[in-house]
Amino acid sequence: MNQSPHQDFKQVVFNKSNTTTQSKQYTHVNDFQSHQNALDKKLENDEMIDINKNKVKTQELRKKLIEYRMSNKMSQANIAKKISIQSNIINEIEKGKLIPPPDIANKIKRLIGFNKS
């Protein structure tokens, strides 16, 4: 190899790795993929548990909201006005079409005295 007169180092040439190293590398990739698949399945199961818990909490909140509104002879618009949100949001929550975001859920809980977390 020709070196330029201003170079004060030798050139380094990299060769392709041998097949033994490559097969070990593939084993690690397969191990990683199987580990990743196991984590994904666990995550899916955990998410399903969280979703189911949220559904139960939302259904309880929805029922309590309807009971509170009916017992106090209030309209959805009155409830919405008290907690400073749009009345269609109360409608969607009562119909079960909307899972209230935490801030709205907390406002509703304070209004109706719903203490379960």
PyMOL CGO cylinders between C-alpha atoms (Angstrom):
from pymol import cmd
from pymol.cgo import CYLINDER

trace = [
    CYLINDER, 0.00, 0.00, 0.00, 1.17, 3.42, -0.82, 0.3, 1, 1, 1, 1, 1, 1,
    CYLINDER, 1.17, 3.42, -0.82, 1.37, 5.91, 1.95, 0.3, 1, 1, 1, 1, 1, 1,
    CYLINDER, 1.37, 5.91, 1.95, 1.34, 9.59, 1.35, 0.3, 1, 1, 1, 1, 1, 1,
    CYLINDER, 1.34, 9.59, 1.35, 4.45, 11.35, 2.58, 0.3, 1, 1, 1, 1, 1, 1,
    CYLINDER, 4.45, 11.35, 2.58, 2.39, 13.33, 5.11, 0.3, 1, 1, 1, 1, 1, 1,
    CYLINDER, 2.39, 13.33, 5.11, 0.80, 10.23, 6.75, 0.3, 1, 1, 1, 1, 1, 1,
    CYLINDER, 0.80, 10.23, 6.75, 2.47, 9.13, 9.93, 0.3, 1, 1, 1, 1, 1, 1,
    CYLINDER, 2.47, 9.13, 9.93, 0.36, 6.04, 10.48, 0.3, 1, 1, 1, 1, 1, 1,
    CYLINDER, 0.36, 6.04, 10.48, -0.17, 2.73, 8.75, 0.3, 1, 1, 1, 1, 1, 1,
    CYLINDER, -0.17, 2.73, 8.75, -3.42, 2.04, 6.98, 0.3, 1, 1, 1, 1, 1, 1,
    CYLINDER, -3.42, 2.04, 6.98, -5.70, -0.48, 8.68, 0.3, 1, 1, 1, 1, 1, 1,
    CYLINDER, -5.70, -0.48, 8.68, -7.61, -2.97, 6.56, 0.3, 1, 1, 1, 1, 1, 1,
    CYLINDER, -7.61, -2.97, 6.56, -10.72, -4.66, 7.97, 0.3, 1, 1, 1, 1, 1, 1,
    CYLINDER, -10.72, -4.66, 7.97, -11.64, -8.11, 6.76, 0.3, 1, 1, 1, 1, 1, 1,
    CYLINDER, -11.64, -8.11, 6.76, -15.10, -9.65, 6.86, 0.3, 1, 1, 1, 1, 1, 1,
    CYLINDER, -15.10, -9.65, 6.86, -15.72, -11.70, 9.96, 0.3, 1, 1, 1, 1, 1, 1,
    CYLINDER, -15.72, -11.70, 9.96, -15.68, -15.46, 9.74, 0.3, 1, 1, 1, 1, 1, 1,
    CYLINDER, -15.68, -15.46, 9.74, -18.85, -17.57, 9.64, 0.3, 1, 1, 1, 1, 1, 1,
    CYLINDER, -18.85, -17.57, 9.64, -18.46, -18.83, 13.23, 0.3, 1, 1, 1, 1, 1, 1,
    CYLINDER, -18.46, -18.83, 13.23, -18.83, -15.32, 14.60, 0.3, 1, 1, 1, 1, 1, 1,
    CYLINDER, -18.83, -15.32, 14.60, -21.81, -14.68, 12.36, 0.3, 1, 1, 1, 1, 1, 1,
    CYLINDER, -21.81, -14.68, 12.36, -23.66, -17.78, 13.57, 0.3, 1, 1, 1, 1, 1, 1,
    CYLINDER, -23.66, -17.78, 13.57, -23.16, -16.68, 17.20, 0.3, 1, 1, 1, 1, 1, 1,
    CYLINDER, -23.16, -16.68, 17.20, -24.47, -13.28, 16.30, 0.3, 1, 1, 1, 1, 1, 1,
    CYLINDER, -24.47, -13.28, 16.30, -27.62, -14.83, 14.80, 0.3, 1, 1, 1, 1, 1, 1,
    CYLINDER, -27.62, -14.83, 14.80, -28.14, -16.81, 17.99, 0.3, 1, 1, 1, 1, 1, 1,
    CYLINDER, -28.14, -16.81, 17.99, -28.07, -13.60, 19.98, 0.3, 1, 1, 1, 1, 1, 1,
    CYLINDER, -28.07, -13.60, 19.98, -30.55, -12.00, 17.60, 0.3, 1, 1, 1, 1, 1, 1,
    CYLINDER, -30.55, -12.00, 17.60, -32.91, -14.98, 17.98, 0.3, 1, 1, 1, 1, 1, 1,
    CYLINDER, -32.91, -14.98, 17.98, -32.52, -14.84, 21.75, 0.3, 1, 1, 1, 1, 1, 1,
    CYLINDER, -32.52, -14.84, 21.75, -33.31, -11.14, 21.68, 0.3, 1, 1, 1, 1, 1, 1,
    CYLINDER, -33.31, -11.14, 21.68, -36.36, -11.67, 19.47, 0.3, 1, 1, 1, 1, 1, 1,
    CYLINDER, -36.36, -11.67, 19.47, -37.76, -14.42, 21.71, 0.3, 1, 1, 1, 1, 1, 1,
    CYLINDER, -37.76, -14.42, 21.71, -37.14, -12.23, 24.76, 0.3, 1, 1, 1, 1, 1, 1,
    CYLINDER, -37.14, -12.23, 24.76, -38.80, -9.28, 23.02, 0.3, 1, 1, 1, 1, 1, 1,
    CYLINDER, -38.80, -9.28, 23.02, -41.79, -11.45, 22.07, 0.3, 1, 1, 1, 1, 1, 1,
    CYLINDER, -41.79, -11.45, 22.07, -42.18, -12.54, 25.69, 0.3, 1, 1, 1, 1, 1, 1,
    CYLINDER, -42.18, -12.54, 25.69, -42.06, -8.92, 26.85, 0.3, 1, 1, 1, 1, 1, 1,
    CYLINDER, -42.06, -8.92, 26.85, -44.62, -7.92, 24.21, 0.3, 1, 1, 1, 1, 1, 1,
    CYLINDER, -44.62, -7.92, 24.21, -47.02, -10.64, 25.38, 0.3, 1, 1, 1, 1, 1, 1,
    CYLINDER, -47.02, -10.64, 25.38, -46.61, -9.57, 29.01, 0.3, 1, 1, 1, 1, 1, 1,
    CYLINDER, -46.61, -9.57, 29.01, -47.19, -5.95, 28.03, 0.3, 1, 1, 1, 1, 1, 1,
    CYLINDER, -47.19, -5.95, 28.03, -50.36, -6.89, 26.12, 0.3, 1, 1, 1, 1, 1, 1,
    CYLINDER, -50.36, -6.89, 26.12, -51.65, -8.79, 29.17, 0.3, 1, 1, 1, 1, 1, 1,
    CYLINDER, -51.65, -8.79, 29.17, -50.82, -5.88, 31.49, 0.3, 1, 1, 1, 1, 1, 1,
    CYLINDER, -50.82, -5.88, 31.49, -52.53, -3.43, 29.12, 0.3, 1, 1, 1, 1, 1, 1,
    CYLINDER, -52.53, -3.43, 29.12, -55.64, -5.63, 29.02, 0.3, 1, 1, 1, 1, 1, 1,
    CYLINDER, -55.64, -5.63, 29.02, -55.74, -5.68, 32.82, 0.3, 1, 1, 1, 1, 1, 1,
    CYLINDER, -55.74, -5.68, 32.82, -55.38, -1.88, 32.94, 0.3, 1, 1, 1, 1, 1, 1,
    CYLINDER, -55.38, -1.88, 32.94, -58.05, -1.43, 30.26, 0.3, 1, 1, 1, 1, 1, 1,
    CYLINDER, -58.05, -1.43, 30.26, -60.44, -3.71, 32.14, 0.3, 1, 1, 1, 1, 1, 1,
    CYLINDER, -60.44, -3.71, 32.14, -59.80, -1.89, 35.43, 0.3, 1, 1, 1, 1, 1, 1,
    CYLINDER, -59.80, -1.89, 35.43, -60.45, 1.44, 33.73, 0.3, 1, 1, 1, 1, 1, 1,
    CYLINDER, -60.45, 1.44, 33.73, -63.66, 0.09, 32.18, 0.3, 1, 1, 1, 1, 1, 1,
    CYLINDER, -63.66, 0.09, 32.18, -64.94, -0.99, 35.59, 0.3, 1, 1, 1, 1, 1, 1,
    CYLINDER, -64.94, -0.99, 35.59, -64.01, 2.34, 37.19, 0.3, 1, 1, 1, 1, 1, 1,
    CYLINDER, -64.01, 2.34, 37.19, -65.58, 4.26, 34.31, 0.3, 1, 1, 1, 1, 1, 1,
    CYLINDER, -65.58, 4.26, 34.31, -68.79, 2.22, 34.50, 0.3, 1, 1, 1, 1, 1, 1,
    CYLINDER, -68.79, 2.22, 34.50, -69.02, 2.84, 38.25, 0.3, 1, 1, 1, 1, 1, 1,
    CYLINDER, -69.02, 2.84, 38.25, -68.41, 6.55, 37.76, 0.3, 1, 1, 1, 1, 1, 1,
    CYLINDER, -68.41, 6.55, 37.76, -70.97, 6.66, 34.97, 0.3, 1, 1, 1, 1, 1, 1,
    CYLINDER, -70.97, 6.66, 34.97, -73.63, 4.99, 37.13, 0.3, 1, 1, 1, 1, 1, 1,
    CYLINDER, -73.63, 4.99, 37.13, -72.90, 7.28, 40.09, 0.3, 1, 1, 1, 1, 1, 1,
    CYLINDER, -72.90, 7.28, 40.09, -73.04, 10.34, 37.81, 0.3, 1, 1, 1, 1, 1, 1,
    CYLINDER, -73.04, 10.34, 37.81, -76.45, 9.33, 36.45, 0.3, 1, 1, 1, 1, 1, 1,
    CYLINDER, -76.45, 9.33, 36.45, -77.74, 8.57, 39.98, 0.3, 1, 1, 1, 1, 1, 1,
    CYLINDER, -77.74, 8.57, 39.98, -76.46, 11.91, 41.27, 0.3, 1, 1, 1, 1, 1, 1,
    CYLINDER, -76.46, 11.91, 41.27, -77.95, 13.84, 38.37, 0.3, 1, 1, 1, 1, 1, 1,
    CYLINDER, -77.95, 13.84, 38.37, -81.34, 12.13, 38.66, 0.3, 1, 1, 1, 1, 1, 1,
    CYLINDER, -81.34, 12.13, 38.66, -81.55, 12.40, 42.45, 0.3, 1, 1, 1, 1, 1, 1,
    CYLINDER, -81.55, 12.40, 42.45, -80.75, 16.12, 42.31, 0.3, 1, 1, 1, 1, 1, 1,
    CYLINDER, -80.75, 16.12, 42.31, -83.06, 16.64, 39.32, 0.3, 1, 1, 1, 1, 1, 1,
    CYLINDER, -83.06, 16.64, 39.32, -80.29, 18.23, 37.26, 0.3, 1, 1, 1, 1, 1, 1,
    CYLINDER, -80.29, 18.23, 37.26, -79.79, 18.25, 33.53, 0.3, 1, 1, 1, 1, 1, 1,
    CYLINDER, -79.79, 18.25, 33.53, -76.59, 17.22, 31.81, 0.3, 1, 1, 1, 1, 1, 1,
    CYLINDER, -76.59, 17.22, 31.81, -76.08, 20.88, 30.94, 0.3, 1, 1, 1, 1, 1, 1,
    CYLINDER, -76.08, 20.88, 30.94, -76.31, 21.85, 34.64, 0.3, 1, 1, 1, 1, 1, 1,
    CYLINDER, -76.31, 21.85, 34.64, -73.71, 19.24, 35.60, 0.3, 1, 1, 1, 1, 1, 1,
    CYLINDER, -73.71, 19.24, 35.60, -71.45, 20.34, 32.77, 0.3, 1, 1, 1, 1, 1, 1,
    CYLINDER, -71.45, 20.34, 32.77, -71.76, 23.99, 33.76, 0.3, 1, 1, 1, 1, 1, 1,
    CYLINDER, -71.76, 23.99, 33.76, -70.87, 23.19, 37.40, 0.3, 1, 1, 1, 1, 1, 1,
    CYLINDER, -70.87, 23.19, 37.40, -67.62, 21.50, 36.39, 0.3, 1, 1, 1, 1, 1, 1,
    CYLINDER, -67.62, 21.50, 36.39, -66.87, 23.84, 33.45, 0.3, 1, 1, 1, 1, 1, 1,
    CYLINDER, -66.87, 23.84, 33.45, -67.08, 21.41, 30.55, 0.3, 1, 1, 1, 1, 1, 1,
    CYLINDER, -67.08, 21.41, 30.55, -69.33, 21.02, 27.52, 0.3, 1, 1, 1, 1, 1, 1,
    CYLINDER, -69.33, 21.02, 27.52, -72.65, 19.26, 28.04, 0.3, 1, 1, 1, 1, 1, 1,
    CYLINDER, -72.65, 19.26, 28.04, -72.03, 16.84, 25.19, 0.3, 1, 1, 1, 1, 1, 1,
    CYLINDER, -72.03, 16.84, 25.19, -69.10, 15.43, 27.20, 0.3, 1, 1, 1, 1, 1, 1,
    CYLINDER, -69.10, 15.43, 27.20, -71.46, 14.52, 30.06, 0.3, 1, 1, 1, 1, 1, 1,
    CYLINDER, -71.46, 14.52, 30.06, -73.81, 12.97, 27.51, 0.3, 1, 1, 1, 1, 1, 1,
    CYLINDER, -73.81, 12.97, 27.51, -71.00, 10.87, 26.00, 0.3, 1, 1, 1, 1, 1, 1,
    CYLINDER, -71.00, 10.87, 26.00, -69.81, 9.74, 29.45, 0.3, 1, 1, 1, 1, 1, 1,
    CYLINDER, -69.81, 9.74, 29.45, -73.32, 8.73, 30.53, 0.3, 1, 1, 1, 1, 1, 1,
    CYLINDER, -73.32, 8.73, 30.53, -73.86, 6.79, 27.30, 0.3, 1, 1, 1, 1, 1, 1,
    CYLINDER, -73.86, 6.79, 27.30, -70.53, 4.99, 27.81, 0.3, 1, 1, 1, 1, 1, 1,
    CYLINDER, -70.53, 4.99, 27.81, -69.09, 6.32, 24.57, 0.3, 1, 1, 1, 1, 1, 1,
    CYLINDER, -69.09, 6.32, 24.57, -66.36, 8.36, 26.27, 0.3, 1, 1, 1, 1, 1, 1,
    CYLINDER, -66.36, 8.36, 26.27, -63.89, 7.40, 28.96, 0.3, 1, 1, 1, 1, 1, 1,
    CYLINDER, -63.89, 7.40, 28.96, -63.33, 10.69, 30.74, 0.3, 1, 1, 1, 1, 1, 1,
    CYLINDER, -63.33, 10.69, 30.74, -59.78, 11.98, 30.89, 0.3, 1, 1, 1, 1, 1, 1,
    CYLINDER, -59.78, 11.98, 30.89, -58.37, 12.10, 34.45, 0.3, 1, 1, 1, 1, 1, 1,
    CYLINDER, -58.37, 12.10, 34.45, -58.96, 15.83, 34.93, 0.3, 1, 1, 1, 1, 1, 1,
    CYLINDER, -58.96, 15.83, 34.93, -62.65, 15.59, 33.99, 0.3, 1, 1, 1, 1, 1, 1,
    CYLINDER, -62.65, 15.59, 33.99, -63.08, 12.36, 35.95, 0.3, 1, 1, 1, 1, 1, 1,
    CYLINDER, -63.08, 12.36, 35.95, -61.66, 14.06, 39.03, 0.3, 1, 1, 1, 1, 1, 1,
    CYLINDER, -61.66, 14.06, 39.03, -64.03, 17.03, 38.63, 0.3, 1, 1, 1, 1, 1, 1,
    CYLINDER, -64.03, 17.03, 38.63, -66.98, 14.65, 38.37, 0.3, 1, 1, 1, 1, 1, 1,
    CYLINDER, -66.98, 14.65, 38.37, -65.80, 12.65, 41.40, 0.3, 1, 1, 1, 1, 1, 1,
    CYLINDER, -65.80, 12.65, 41.40, -65.51, 15.81, 43.50, 0.3, 1, 1, 1, 1, 1, 1,
    CYLINDER, -65.51, 15.81, 43.50, -68.98, 16.97, 42.44, 0.3, 1, 1, 1, 1, 1, 1,
    CYLINDER, -68.98, 16.97, 42.44, -70.79, 13.71, 43.13, 0.3, 1, 1, 1, 1, 1, 1,
    CYLINDER, -70.79, 13.71, 43.13, -68.68, 12.66, 46.14, 0.3, 1, 1, 1, 1, 1, 1,
    CYLINDER, -68.68, 12.66, 46.14, -67.33, 9.54, 44.49, 0.3, 1, 1, 1, 1, 1, 1,
    CYLINDER, -67.33, 9.54, 44.49, -64.31, 8.56, 46.58, 0.3, 1, 1, 1, 1, 1, 1,
    CYLINDER, -64.31, 8.56, 46.58, -63.16, 5.35, 44.90, 0.3, 1, 1, 1, 1, 1, 1,
    CYLINDER, -63.16, 5.35, 44.90, -59.85, 5.67, 43.01, 0.3, 1, 1, 1, 1, 1, 1,
]
cmd.load_cgo(trace, "trace")
